Amino acid sequence: MTSHMHVAVLPWSAFGHIMPFFQLSLALAKAGVHVSFLSTPRNIQRLPKLSPTLTHLIHLVELPLPTLDGDSRLPQGAEATVDITSDKVQYLKVAYDLLQHPFKQFVAEKLPNWILVDFCPYWAGDIAKQFGVPLLYLSVFSGAMRAFMGSPEYLCGDGLKRIRPTPESLTSPPPWITFPSSVAFRSYEARNFYPGFYIVNASGVRDSERVAKTMAACQAVVVRSCTEFEGKYLKVYEEVLGKPVIPIGLLPSEKPEKREITDETWRKTFEWLDNQQHKSVVFVGFGSECKLTKDQVYEIAYGLELSELPFLWALRKPSWAIEDIDVLPPGFSDRTSKKGIVCIGWAPQQEILAHPSIGGSLFHSGWGSVIETLQYGHCLIVLPFIFDQGVNARLLVEKGLAVEVDRKDDGSFTRHGIDKSLRLAMISEEGKQMRDQAKKAAAIFGDRDLHQVYITRFVEYLKKGA
């Protein structure tokens, strides 16, 4: 019975991974499955509060992050990529790999029916095999991205036999795959695809090896996607992988209930939004993983100013800025005070995206943010930086759902490219078809009944295999 089903869930310590794993855990718990969600103490403390109706079904298991010494030491309290600079991520992986010992002890004591892991704990396959527990790999990337990357062997061959020996070799899908489109990375994006993908760093294991070993050990790959949006890519990925690929739906978040905003700054911000025209405001947000340079922040700012469109910019304070006043170009706030608002720090993104005045989003095209935005039917202005964002951007443009900001061959962009893309997407006649397509996409991305069907099917799969 489902009530006796127990799934152990272990995400990588980045919130772009933790949150999809948590959302799936909530969906499974609502279906009556017992879930043990394992992560480090601080990461668990930063999760949304559990509903009282689910606390008996979701067990939040804290695995203390081991302390490292010397140059590999992490900053005090750093337990996720958001807490550190990119050069320290390799040491977070060193500490994360030491979690295999308490994780093994947990599996030995609890013997869950299933183990569901991320790409990083490549050692979970051996643990699952030792205790006879079937392993699933949950990919937080789209089906198109996974198909583009290819099979475990293609990701990670040996020595000179490796087919993707350099970042530049990531700019096209495997040559023997009949890929459904021309979706691809550009050369500068391939170099930034995944820090450590080709580098043997302090952890001693390339990210490509982590992905390959995890995929090779799993019984099936679970993908946060649906056939209604990218069925042809999911089919290709299953053919490439040679094992089941299970879409679990898009896991759209619950639409936020209207609540009293107690923070004075955000109360005034939402009052400002209330006074804007329907679908007229651009929401700008690049999350916590994209570390924008000063030049990039300034070009985005000047582009917003040139567009003369109303905007709400949720901007994480960059490490290069000493004070909040240092983040934006001189005089920018004064010149745009009647047109837009910049909020530095945390932002209630779900509430913002759900507001009727928001009509478009300028963002990095990370898969989770794509889902969050399209469920409200907003048009997309995409500016990819790292990870899977380049492939996602091409996919969205191909489907007529986005306009991509122009870049030079070196990856740089200008204020004029920002201005041009914003105007095209938000107000031009040329962009009307794209705006209409985004509204149609909301019928898929925001259909909770549709995505519940995927969860029901997944639970049936778990029951049959337990």
N, C-alpha and C positions, 0 to 999 in steps of 0.2 A: 504493500500500500504506500501511497505517497507520503503519509504521515510518518512512515518509518524510513523514508529515504533521507540520506545524509550526504551532502556535498561539501567538500572542503575547497575553499577558494583562496588562491594566492596570487595577488597582482604584483607587478613591479612597482617600486616606490616613486612613481610620478603620478600626479593627480589626473593627467590625461589618460592614465591607465586605471588608477584606483577607482575613479568615479564610474566608468562603464562596468567594471566588475561589481561595484556596489549596487548599481542600478539593476544588474542581472540578479544579484542576490536578493534584492527586494522583490523582484518579479517572481523568483522561484519560491520565496517565502509566502507570497500571496497565493501561490498555487499549492501550498501545503507542504513544501519541501523544507527539511531542516538544513540550514546553511551555517557552516563555520567560516567566518571571514577572517583571514589571518593577515595581519600587517603589524607594523611597529606601533608602540604606544601613542606617539604624537600624531601619527597619521590617522589612527583610529579616533583620537580625540577631535580631529578636524572634520570628521564625517558628519553629515546631517543627522539630527536626532532621529532615532527610530520611533515609529509609531508604536504606542502601547499594545496594539493588536498584533505586532510582529515580534516583540521582544522574546517570546517563547520559541520562535522559529529561527531567529538569527542570533548566533553566538559570536560576539566580537572577540577574537583571540589575539592578545597582545604578545608579540615576539620581540623582546627588547633587542635593539640594534647593537651589536658588539662594538666596543670602543677600539679604535685603531691608534697606533702610536706613531710618533715621528712626523715625517712630511706627509704621510697619508692620513693624518688626523683630520676629522671633519669638524666644522664649527659646532659649538655647543648647541644642542637641540636640533641639529640638521638631520632629518630623516627622510627627506624627499628632494627631488631635483629642484623644486621651487625654492629650497632653502640654501642652495649653493650656486657657485659659478660653474660654468661648463667644464673647466679644468678639474673640478673636484668630483665630477660624476663617476670617473673611473674608481675613485676610492669608495664612493657609495656602493658601487657594485662589489668591491672587495668585502665590505661589511655585510652587504645583502647576501653574498654567497655563504657567509658563515651562519646564516639562518637555516641552512639545510639541516643542521644538527637538531635544533628544537623542532623543526618541521617534521623530521623523521620520527622523533619521539612522539609528536602529536599523532601522526598517522598510525604508529604502532599501538598507541593507547586507544584511539577512537575508531580505527578501521572504517573510515567513511566508505560509502558505496561508490563514490566518484571523487576524483581530484581534478580540479579545473585551474589551470595555471596560465600565466603570461609567458612572454618569450624569454624572460631573464633567467628563471630558475631551471636551467637545462638539466640540473641534477635531480629534479623531481621525477624524471622518467625512471631512473634507477630505483628511487624510493618506492614509486608506484609498483614497479615490477617485483621488488622484494616482498611486498606485502599483498600482492595479488589484487591491487586496486586499479581499475581502468582509469586512464589519463585522458583528459581533453585539453586542447589548447584554445584559448579564447583570443582571437585577434581583434585588437581595437582599431585596425585599419579597415578600409572598405574592401569589398570583394575585388574591385578593379586593381587596387594596390597590391593585394595578395597575388592575384593572377599575374600581374606585371613582374613581380619579383621571382616567380617560378618555384620549382621544387626544392627540397632541402639539398639535393645533390648539386643543383645549379647554383644555389646560394653559397655553397661551401665545399668545393672540391679540394684536392690536395696539391700543394706546390704548383708546378707549371700546368697541371691539369685543370686548374681553376679557370672557369670560363668567364668569371667576372673579377679579374685581378685588380682592377682600378676603379675608382669612383666614376670615371668617364664611361666605363662599360655598363653603367647603370642607366644610360640614357635611352635604352630600347629594351623591349621585352625579349625573352629567349627566342632565338631565331627559328626554332622548330615549332613554336606555338602559333596557331592561327589566332592572333589577337584581334578582338572585335573592333578596335579603333586605332587611331594614331596617338592615343594618350601616351605621354612620355615625360621623363624628366629632361630638363635642360642641363647643360654641363655644370653651371654654377650651383644648381640645385642638387645634382648628384653628389657634389663634393660636400654639401651640407646635409645630405639625406639623413644620416644617423651617425653622430659622433661615436667613434669606436667601431663602426661597422667593419672597417678593414684594418684597424689598428689593434695590435696586441698591446694593451695598456697594463696598468698595475694589476688588474684582475686576472690577467693571463689568458683571457678568452675573448676573442672577437665577438661582436654582437651578431655577426653573420653566423658564427658557430652556435651561439645560443639559440637563435631562431631555428637553425637547421636541426639541431639535436632535439629540441622540444617538439618540432613538427614530426620528426622521424619516430619519436617515442609515443606520440599520442594515438589514440584510437580514431579520433576524428578532430576536425578543426571547426570551431564554432565562430561564426562571423556576425558582427553586429550590422546586419543588413537585411534586405528583403528582395525577393525576385521581381517585385513590381518596379523597383528602381534600377537594379543592375543584375537581372537574372542571367544575361548572357555572360557576364564576367564571373559570376559564381559557378556557372557550368564549366567554363574554361578552367577555373581554379581547381575544381574537383577532378577534371581530366588530367591536369598537370600533377596534382598531388597523389592521385591514385588511392585515395581513401575518402570517406564521407566528408563533405563540407556542409555544415548545418547552419542555415541562416536563423537567427533568433529574433528577427525583427529589429527595428531601429531603437527600441527602448526609449521612446520619447518621454521626457519628464512630465510630471503632472503640471497642468497649467496652474500657476500660483494663485492662491486665493487672495482677494483684496484684503490687505491687512494695514493696520496703522503703522506708519513709518515714524519711529521715535527719534531717529537721528535727524537733527535739524537741517543739515546740509542736504541730505537726501529727500527730506520732506519738501524743501524748496525746489529741488530738482524735479520732483514729480509734479509739483504745482506748475512749474514751467512747461513740462511735457503736456499737462492737461490743457494748456493754452495754445498749443501748436495745432496746426491743421492735420487732419487725418492722413496717415502714411507719408508725411512730409519730412520727417527727421531721419538723418543717417546716424545709426549707432556705430561707433568706432571702437574696436577692442581687439587686442592681439594676445590676450591671455598672459600667463606667467612664464611660459617656456620660451617665447620669442624675446630675446634680449636685444632691444632696438638700440642702435647707436645714436649719438647726438644728431648726426646728419640725417638719419632716417626719421627721427622724431620731428625735426625741423621741416623736412620736405613734406611730411604728412600734414603738419600744421599749416604750412603755407598753401598746400593744395586745398585744404578745407576752406581756408580764407578766400582763395581765388574762386572757389565754386559758388560762394555766397548762399549755400544751402544751410538750413538749420541742422545742427549736429549735437550729439551727446557722445563725448569721448571718455571712455574709462581707461585711464592710463596708469599702468603700474610704474611707480617711481624707479627710474633706471639707476644702476649702481654708480654711474658717472655723475649723477646730480647730487650735490651736497644738500641743498634745500629745495623745497617744492618749487620755489620761484625760478630755480635754475633749469627746470625741465623744458619749458616752452620758450620760443623765440621772444626777444625783447618786444614788449608792446602788444604781443599777440592777444592776450586776454582782454585788453582794453579795446582793441580794434574789432574783436568778434563778440563783445559782451552782449550785443543784442541778437546775435545769430546762434550762438552755441554755448555749451558748458563743457568744461574739462574737469573731470573728477579724478584726482590722483589717489590711487590705492584701491582697496576692495570696492566692488560694485555689485548690487543685486541684479545680476545679468538676466535671470529668468523674468523678473518683474519688468525690467526694461524692455526686453524683447516682446513681452506680451502686451505692452502698452499700445493702444490704437494709433498713436502719433508716429510710431516707428514704421518706416517704410522700406528701409534698406540697411545693409550692414557692410561696412568696410572691415575686413578681417583676414586672417591668414589661411583660411580654408582647411583647417584641421577638421578631421572627420566628425568629432564630437560637436564642434561648433557649427558645422554644416547642418547637422541634424537639429540642433537647438534652434537655428535660424529659419530653416525651411518649414518647420512645423507651423510657423506663423505666416508663411507665404511672403516673406520679405525678399526683395531682390538682392542679389549678392554682388559685391565689388571685392574681388579677391586679390590679395597681395601675399603670395606664398613665400616662406622663408626656409623652413627646415622640415625634416621627417618626410611624411607622406604628402605634404601640402601641395607640392608642384603637380603631382599626378592628379590629386583631387581637383585642383584648379582647372586642368585641361579637361577633366571629365565633366565638370559643371558647365564649362564654356561649350563643350561639345553638345551637351543636352539643352543648351539655350537657356540656362538658369543663371548665368553669371557673366560679368565682364571682368577681364583681367587687366590690371594696371600694367602698362607697357614698361619693359625693362631693357636696359642695354645688355650687351653680351657679357659684361662682367657682373650682371645682377643688380646694378644700381638703378634707381628710379628717380623721377623728378616731381616737383610740385605740379608741373603742367600735366604729367601723366595721371596724377591723382585727381586733379580738377576735371580733366577730360572724361575719365572713367566714372566719376561721381555724377556728372551731368548727364552722361549717356544713360546710366542706369536709372537715375531718379526722375528726370524730367523731360528727356528728349523724346521725340516721336519715334526715333529709331529704336529706343529702348522699350517701347510699349509692349512689344511681343515678349520680351524677356520678363517684364513685370507680370504679364498674364501667365507665362509659364510657371513663374514662382508661385502664383496663387494656386495653379493646378497641382503643383508639387505638394502643397500643404495638405491636399486631400489624401496623399500617401503618408507623408512624414508625420502628420498630426492625427492620423486615424488610430486611436488607441485600441479599438476593437480588432482592427486588422493585425496589429502587432501582438495582441493577446493571443491570437490564433497561433502565431509562431511560438510563443512561450508554451502553450498547451501541447503543441507537437513536440517540442523539446523535452518537456516533462515526460511525455509518453516514451520518447527515446531512452531517457534515463531509466524509467521503470523497466523497460524491456531488457536493458543491459545490466541491471543491478543483480 
